[in-house]
Amino acid sequence: MTEEAPTAGRRDVSRDDTVELRIPASGAYLSILRTATAGLAARLDFTLDEIDDLRIAVDEASALLLGDAAPGADLTCLYTLLPDMLSIRVSTITAGGRLPRQHTFAWTVLTALAGEVETETGSDGLVAIVLRKRRGGER
């Protein structure tokens, strides 16, 4: 029995990798998150359509949070790479600590693109949106 040579750039699926990016809570920096999202999804062998879906989903999640971000706050994006899934937690400190409204067109787009979406709040005004997308559209 012969083993296949590892594909160049393919990740070791024997452990979970975590990447954290922290940027100013400003729309001017969202291209950094979109680029990182695409690169990490490609590392997990997501299809081009899935990569585009994730880029747009991260952009939508960020836009939902930026509207209420506290002055001077950072936007943090925590990526967890799993063998068949990418989990992305986008968070910021908000002025009101309120969750984004979930009965909006933007929320509908977000949930359609990401697969699984959850929200979290903290006592310090932290609000987070967690996206989980499985490779191949599996749930």
GROMACS elastic network, one bead per residue, 0.5 to 0.9 nm:
[ bonds ]
;  ai    aj funct       b0    kb
    3     6     6  0.88953   500
    4     7     6  0.85668   500
    5     8     6  0.89412   500
    6     9     6  0.85299   500
    6    10     6  0.70799   500
    7    10     6  0.54033   500
    7    11     6  0.86737   500
    8    11     6  0.87406   500
    9    43     6  0.65804   500
   10    13     6  0.88242   500
   10    42     6  0.88195   500
   10    43     6  0.57669   500
   10    44     6  0.69688   500
   10    45     6  0.76787   500
   11    14     6  0.88595   500
   11    43     6  0.62900   500
   11    44     6  0.67631   500
   11    83     6  0.85474   500
   12    15     6  0.68503   500
   12    16     6  0.86135   500
   12    83     6  0.83475   500
   13    16     6  0.70822   500
   13    17     6  0.89126   500
   13    81     6  0.88264   500
   13    82     6  0.70768   500
   13    83     6  0.50792   500
   13    84     6  0.87460   500
   14    83     6  0.77990   500
   15    81     6  0.87697   500
   15    82     6  0.75276   500
   15    83     6  0.80549   500
   16    80     6  0.67769   500
   16    81     6  0.56219   500
   16    82     6  0.52729   500
   16    83     6  0.75314   500
   17    79     6  0.80908   500
   17    80     6  0.58034   500
   17    81     6  0.51289   500
   17    82     6  0.71218   500
   18    78     6  0.70332   500
   18    79     6  0.55365   500
   18    81     6  0.62456   500
   19    77     6  0.81774   500
   19    78     6  0.58453   500
   19    79     6  0.50639   500
   19    80     6  0.65923   500
   19    81     6  0.82758   500
   20    76     6  0.70580   500
   20    77     6  0.57171   500
   20    79     6  0.61969   500
   20    80     6  0.87528   500
   21    32     6  0.89213   500
   21    33     6  0.77139   500
   21    36     6  0.87118   500
   21    75     6  0.82278   500
   21    76     6  0.57124   500
   21    77     6  0.51766   500
   21    78     6  0.64704   500
   21    79     6  0.83675   500
   22    25     6  0.88704   500
   22    74     6  0.63205   500
   22    75     6  0.57262   500
   22    77     6  0.63731   500
   22    78     6  0.86092   500
   23    26     6  0.79541   500
   23    29     6  0.67405   500
   23    30     6  0.83665   500
   23    32     6  0.84694   500
   23    33     6  0.86610   500
   23    73     6  0.89219   500
   23    74     6  0.54952   500
   23    75     6  0.53399   500
   23    76     6  0.64744   500
   23    77     6  0.84649   500
   24    27     6  0.86186   500
   24    28     6  0.86784   500
   24    29     6  0.70450   500
   24    72     6  0.73397   500
   24    73     6  0.64645   500
   24    75     6  0.58304   500
   24    76     6  0.85951   500
   25    28     6  0.86095   500
   25    29     6  0.77952   500
   25    30     6  0.87782   500
   25    62     6  0.86580   500
   25    65     6  0.87092   500
   25    66     6  0.61903   500
   25    69     6  0.67350   500
   25    70     6  0.84152   500
   25    71     6  0.83633   500
   25    72     6  0.72899   500
   25    73     6  0.56814   500
   25    76     6  0.84985   500
   25    92     6  0.74550   500
   26    29     6  0.59799   500
   26    30     6  0.73683   500
   26    66     6  0.68245   500
   26    69     6  0.88618   500
   26    73     6  0.89520   500
   26    74     6  0.82559   500
   26    75     6  0.79932   500
   27    30     6  0.53528   500
   27    31     6  0.82880   500
   27    62     6  0.82586   500
   27    63     6  0.74318   500
   27    66     6  0.75188   500
   28    31     6  0.74104   500
   29    32     6  0.57841   500
   29    33     6  0.74807   500
   30    33     6  0.52277   500
   30    34     6  0.63599   500
   30    35     6  0.86893   500
   30    58     6  0.87425   500
   30    59     6  0.67645   500
   30    62     6  0.76500   500
   30    63     6  0.88217   500
   31    35     6  0.60750   500
   31    36     6  0.85319   500
   31    59     6  0.83763   500
   32    35     6  0.52372   500
   32    36     6  0.61768   500
   32    37     6  0.85410   500
   33    36     6  0.50950   500
   33    37     6  0.59592   500
   33    38     6  0.85588   500
   33    55     6  0.79791   500
   33    58     6  0.73055   500
   33    59     6  0.77310   500
   33    77     6  0.75225   500
   34    37     6  0.51063   500
   34    38     6  0.62421   500
   34    39     6  0.87017   500
   34    54     6  0.82223   500
   34    56     6  0.75266   500
   34    58     6  0.67422   500
   34    59     6  0.67309   500
   35    38     6  0.52038   500
   35    39     6  0.62403   500
   35    40     6  0.86877   500
   35    55     6  0.75688   500
   36    39     6  0.51280   500
   36    40     6  0.61135   500
   36    41     6  0.84743   500
   36    55     6  0.87258   500
   37    40     6  0.53239   500
   37    41     6  0.60455   500
   37    42     6  0.84842   500
   37    51     6  0.76715   500
   37    54     6  0.68481   500
   37    55     6  0.59195   500
   37    58     6  0.76116   500
   37    79     6  0.81497   500
   37    88     6  0.86283   500
   38    41     6  0.52136   500
   38    42     6  0.60611   500
   38    43     6  0.86002   500
   38    48     6  0.89730   500
   38    51     6  0.55218   500
   38    52     6  0.72819   500
   38    54     6  0.73216   500
   38    55     6  0.61684   500
   39    42     6  0.51514   500
   39    43     6  0.62691   500
   39    44     6  0.89353   500
   39    51     6  0.85008   500
   40    44     6  0.66302   500
   40    45     6  0.89477   500
   40    51     6  0.89649   500
   40    79     6  0.82516   500
   40    81     6  0.77261   500
   40    86     6  0.82174   500
   41    44     6  0.51726   500
   41    45     6  0.65488   500
   41    46     6  0.55659   500
   41    47     6  0.84472   500
   41    50     6  0.80966   500
   41    51     6  0.59037   500
   41    54     6  0.79139   500
   41    81     6  0.83779   500
   41    85     6  0.87913   500
   41    86     6  0.69383   500
   41   135     6  0.88316   500
   42    46     6  0.54528   500
   42    47     6  0.75001   500
   42    48     6  0.80057   500
   42    51     6  0.69088   500
   43    46     6  0.76244   500
   43    81     6  0.89960   500
   44    81     6  0.75368   500
   44    82     6  0.81436   500
   44    83     6  0.72193   500
   44    84     6  0.72386   500
   44    85     6  0.78121   500
   44    86     6  0.79278   500
   44   135     6  0.78409   500
   45    48     6  0.89720   500
   45    84     6  0.89045   500
   45   135     6  0.75888   500
   46    49     6  0.80489   500
   46    50     6  0.58355   500
   46    51     6  0.61363   500
   46    84     6  0.88960   500
   46   134     6  0.85301   500
   46   135     6  0.55053   500
   46   136     6  0.71792   500
   47    50     6  0.51080   500
   47    51     6  0.61568   500
   47    52     6  0.86559   500
   47   135     6  0.77738   500
   47   136     6  0.76302   500
   48    51     6  0.50311   500
   48    52     6  0.62190   500
   48    53     6  0.85997   500
   49    52     6  0.51419   500
   49    53     6  0.61646   500
   49    54     6  0.86850   500
   50    54     6  0.62040   500
   50    55     6  0.86479   500
   50   113     6  0.82419   500
   50   114     6  0.88683   500
   50   133     6  0.84287   500
   50   135     6  0.76019   500
   50   136     6  0.79728   500
   50   137     6  0.81007   500
   51    54     6  0.51527   500
   51    55     6  0.62164   500
   51    56     6  0.87113   500
   52    55     6  0.50687   500
   52    56     6  0.62383   500
   52    57     6  0.84875   500
   52   113     6  0.89320   500
   53    56     6  0.53022   500
   53    57     6  0.60392   500
   53    58     6  0.86845   500
   53   110     6  0.89983   500
   53   112     6  0.87805   500
   53   113     6  0.51334   500
   53   114     6  0.68594   500
   54    58     6  0.60793   500
   54    59     6  0.84488   500
   54   113     6  0.66169   500
   54   114     6  0.61838   500
   54   131     6  0.87469   500
   54   133     6  0.77272   500
   55    58     6  0.53620   500
   55    59     6  0.62803   500
   55    60     6  0.87378   500
   56    60     6  0.61126   500
   56    61     6  0.85957   500
   56   110     6  0.79711   500
   56   113     6  0.75484   500
   56   114     6  0.88830   500
   57    60     6  0.50415   500
   57    61     6  0.60708   500
   57    62     6  0.84568   500
   57   109     6  0.77476   500
   57   110     6  0.52484   500
   57   111     6  0.80041   500
   57   112     6  0.87270   500
   57   113     6  0.58793   500
   57   114     6  0.59420   500
   57   131     6  0.79789   500
   58    61     6  0.51109   500
   58    62     6  0.60209   500
   58    63     6  0.84867   500
   58    77     6  0.88936   500
   58    88     6  0.79175   500
   58    90     6  0.76285   500
   58   110     6  0.82871   500
   58   114     6  0.85290   500
   58   131     6  0.80600   500
   59    62     6  0.51722   500
   59    63     6  0.61121   500
   59    64     6  0.86693   500
   60    63     6  0.50645   500
   60    64     6  0.61908   500
   60    65     6  0.87403   500
   60   106     6  0.68175   500
   60   107     6  0.80215   500
   60   109     6  0.80503   500
   60   110     6  0.62625   500
   61    64     6  0.51907   500
   61    65     6  0.64587   500
   61    66     6  0.87323   500
   61    90     6  0.69408   500
   61    91     6  0.89632   500
   61   106     6  0.86553   500
   61   107     6  0.83042   500
   61   110     6  0.69824   500
   61   128     6  0.88570   500
   61   129     6  0.64889   500
   61   130     6  0.86026   500
   61   131     6  0.85633   500
   62    65     6  0.51782   500
   62    66     6  0.59886   500
   62    67     6  0.88345   500
   62    75     6  0.78066   500
   62    90     6  0.66593   500
   62    91     6  0.79619   500
   62    92     6  0.89941   500
   62   129     6  0.84606   500
   63    66     6  0.51115   500
   63    67     6  0.65657   500
   64    67     6  0.60083   500
   64    68     6  0.79498   500
   64   100     6  0.62398   500
   64   101     6  0.85631   500
   64   106     6  0.79500   500
   64   107     6  0.84413   500
   65    68     6  0.59166   500
   65    69     6  0.62527   500
   65    75     6  0.84627   500
   65    90     6  0.83024   500
   65    91     6  0.72965   500
   65    92     6  0.68998   500
   65    93     6  0.88702   500
   65    94     6  0.76713   500
   65    99     6  0.84397   500
   65   100     6  0.70285   500
   65   127     6  0.74926   500
   65   128     6  0.78376   500
   65   129     6  0.82414   500
   66    70     6  0.85558   500
   66    75     6  0.80191   500
   66    92     6  0.78763   500
   66    94     6  0.82090   500
   67    94     6  0.86837   500
   68    92     6  0.89962   500
   68    93     6  0.84780   500
   68    94     6  0.52781   500
   68    95     6  0.58406   500
   68    96     6  0.70320   500
   68    97     6  0.82249   500
   68    98     6  0.81617   500
   68   100     6  0.88732   500
   69    72     6  0.82682   500
   69    73     6  0.64103   500
   69    74     6  0.82818   500
   69    75     6  0.84101   500
   69    92     6  0.63898   500
   69    93     6  0.59012   500
   69    95     6  0.58424   500
   69    96     6  0.84547   500
   69    97     6  0.89841   500
   70    73     6  0.53831   500
   70    74     6  0.86688   500
   70    92     6  0.80459   500
   70    93     6  0.58579   500
   70    96     6  0.81948   500
   70   125     6  0.87362   500
   71    93     6  0.89881   500
   71    94     6  0.83911   500
   71    95     6  0.78025   500
   73    92     6  0.66550   500
   73    93     6  0.60377   500
   73    94     6  0.77858   500
   74    91     6  0.84050   500
   74    92     6  0.60017   500
   74    93     6  0.73694   500
   75    90     6  0.70148   500
   75    91     6  0.57484   500
   75    93     6  0.79354   500
   76    89     6  0.78156   500
   76    90     6  0.56766   500
   76    91     6  0.52345   500
   76    92     6  0.62926   500
   77    88     6  0.66850   500
   77    89     6  0.55461   500
   77    91     6  0.65190   500
   78    87     6  0.80424   500
   78    88     6  0.56310   500
   78    89     6  0.50101   500
   78    90     6  0.65205   500
   78    91     6  0.84781   500
   79    86     6  0.69729   500
   79    87     6  0.57452   500
   79    89     6  0.65352   500
   79    90     6  0.87762   500
   80    85     6  0.83820   500
   80    86     6  0.59144   500
   80    87     6  0.50532   500
   80    88     6  0.64104   500
   80    89     6  0.84592   500
   81    84     6  0.81390   500
   81    85     6  0.64441   500
   81    87     6  0.65775   500
   81    88     6  0.87731   500
   82    85     6  0.50344   500
   82    86     6  0.59933   500
   82    87     6  0.77953   500
   83    86     6  0.83257   500
   83   135     6  0.89288   500
   84   133     6  0.86414   500
   84   134     6  0.57073   500
   84   135     6  0.54211   500
   84   136     6  0.84468   500
   84   138     6  0.89203   500
   85   132     6  0.68575   500
   85   133     6  0.55918   500
   85   135     6  0.57710   500
   86   131     6  0.81077   500
   86   132     6  0.58191   500
   86   133     6  0.55290   500
   86   134     6  0.64832   500
   86   135     6  0.79959   500
   87   130     6  0.70582   500
   87   131     6  0.56566   500
   87   133     6  0.65808   500
   87   134     6  0.86505   500
   88   129     6  0.81492   500
   88   130     6  0.56222   500
   88   131     6  0.50452   500
   88   132     6  0.63627   500
   88   133     6  0.86358   500
   89   128     6  0.64915   500
   89   129     6  0.57372   500
   89   131     6  0.63155   500
   89   132     6  0.87251   500
   90   127     6  0.84620   500
   90   128     6  0.54507   500
   90   129     6  0.53102   500
   90   130     6  0.63340   500
   90   131     6  0.82109   500
   91   120     6  0.87940   500
   91   126     6  0.68286   500
   91   127     6  0.55617   500
   91   129     6  0.63724   500
   91   130     6  0.84959   500
   92   125     6  0.81971   500
   92   126     6  0.55861   500
   92   127     6  0.57518   500
   92   128     6  0.66324   500
   93    96     6  0.87767   500
   93    97     6  0.73565   500
   93   122     6  0.89236   500
   93   124     6  0.73180   500
   93   125     6  0.52292   500
   93   127     6  0.62430   500
   93   128     6  0.87944   500
   94    97     6  0.52168   500
   94    98     6  0.74999   500
   94   124     6  0.86651   500
   94   125     6  0.52869   500
   94   126     6  0.60224   500
   94   127     6  0.66118   500
   95    98     6  0.82656   500
   95   125     6  0.67307   500
   96    99     6  0.89113   500
   96   125     6  0.64419   500
   97   121     6  0.69552   500
   97   122     6  0.76821   500
   97   123     6  0.79601   500
   97   124     6  0.76122   500
   97   126     6  0.61418   500
   97   127     6  0.61955   500
   98   101     6  0.86741   500
   98   121     6  0.77520   500
   98   125     6  0.77263   500
   98   126     6  0.87922   500
   98   127     6  0.70985   500
   99   102     6  0.84363   500
   99   119     6  0.70518   500
   99   120     6  0.76409   500
   99   121     6  0.71743   500
   99   127     6  0.64158   500
   99   128     6  0.80745   500
   99   129     6  0.87602   500
  100   107     6  0.83565   500
  100   119     6  0.83217   500
  100   127     6  0.85918   500
  100   129     6  0.87678   500
  101   104     6  0.65108   500
  101   107     6  0.74709   500
  102   105     6  0.85123   500
  102   106     6  0.82850   500
  102   107     6  0.54116   500
  102   108     6  0.76647   500
  103   106     6  0.84790   500
  103   107     6  0.66224   500
  103   108     6  0.74322   500
  104   107     6  0.52808   500
  104   108     6  0.63839   500
  104   109     6  0.87850   500
  105   108     6  0.50369   500
  105   109     6  0.62340   500
  105   110     6  0.85792   500
  106   109     6  0.51696   500
  106   110     6  0.61460   500
  106   111     6  0.87777   500
  107   111     6  0.61996   500
  107   112     6  0.85397   500
  108   111     6  0.53553   500
  108   112     6  0.61804   500
  108   113     6  0.86860   500
  109   112     6  0.51648   500
  109   113     6  0.62009   500
  109   114     6  0.86094   500
  110   113     6  0.53339   500
  110   114     6  0.60437   500
  110   115     6  0.84255   500
  110   117     6  0.78073   500
  110   131     6  0.87372   500
  111   114     6  0.53350   500
  111   115     6  0.58601   500
  111   116     6  0.64537   500
  111   117     6  0.59526   500
  111   131     6  0.83580   500
  112   115     6  0.60765   500
  112   116     6  0.85017   500
  113   116     6  0.87786   500
  113   133     6  0.83873   500
  114   117     6  0.67399   500
  114   131     6  0.57833   500
  114   132     6  0.60954   500
  114   133     6  0.53944   500
  114   134     6  0.87594   500
  115   131     6  0.73207   500
  115   132     6  0.61229   500
  115   133     6  0.52347   500
  115   134     6  0.75023   500
  115   137     6  0.77217   500
  115   138     6  0.88145   500
  115   139     6  0.73682   500
  116   130     6  0.79832   500
  116   131     6  0.57127   500
  116   132     6  0.50019   500
  116   133     6  0.65354   500
  116   134     6  0.89991   500
  116   139     6  0.82316   500
  117   129     6  0.69515   500
  117   130     6  0.55686   500
  117   132     6  0.65172   500
  118   128     6  0.82759   500
  118   129     6  0.57943   500
  118   130     6  0.50766   500
  118   131     6  0.67488   500
  118   132     6  0.87714   500
  119   127     6  0.73877   500
  119   128     6  0.55920   500
  119   130     6  0.60769   500
  119   131     6  0.89859   500
  120   126     6  0.80477   500
  120   127     6  0.57685   500
  120   128     6  0.50003   500
  120   129     6  0.64508   500
  120   130     6  0.78288   500
  121   124     6  0.84389   500
  121   125     6  0.69793   500
  121   126     6  0.54969   500
  121   128     6  0.63198   500
  122   125     6  0.57506   500
  122   127     6  0.65049   500
  122   128     6  0.86443   500
  123   126     6  0.69243   500
  124   127     6  0.89824   500
  133   136     6  0.89379   500
  133   137     6  0.73316   500
  133   138     6  0.82576   500
  133   139     6  0.80091   500
  134   137     6  0.55985   500
  134   138     6  0.55356   500
  134   139     6  0.64452   500
  135   138     6  0.64882   500
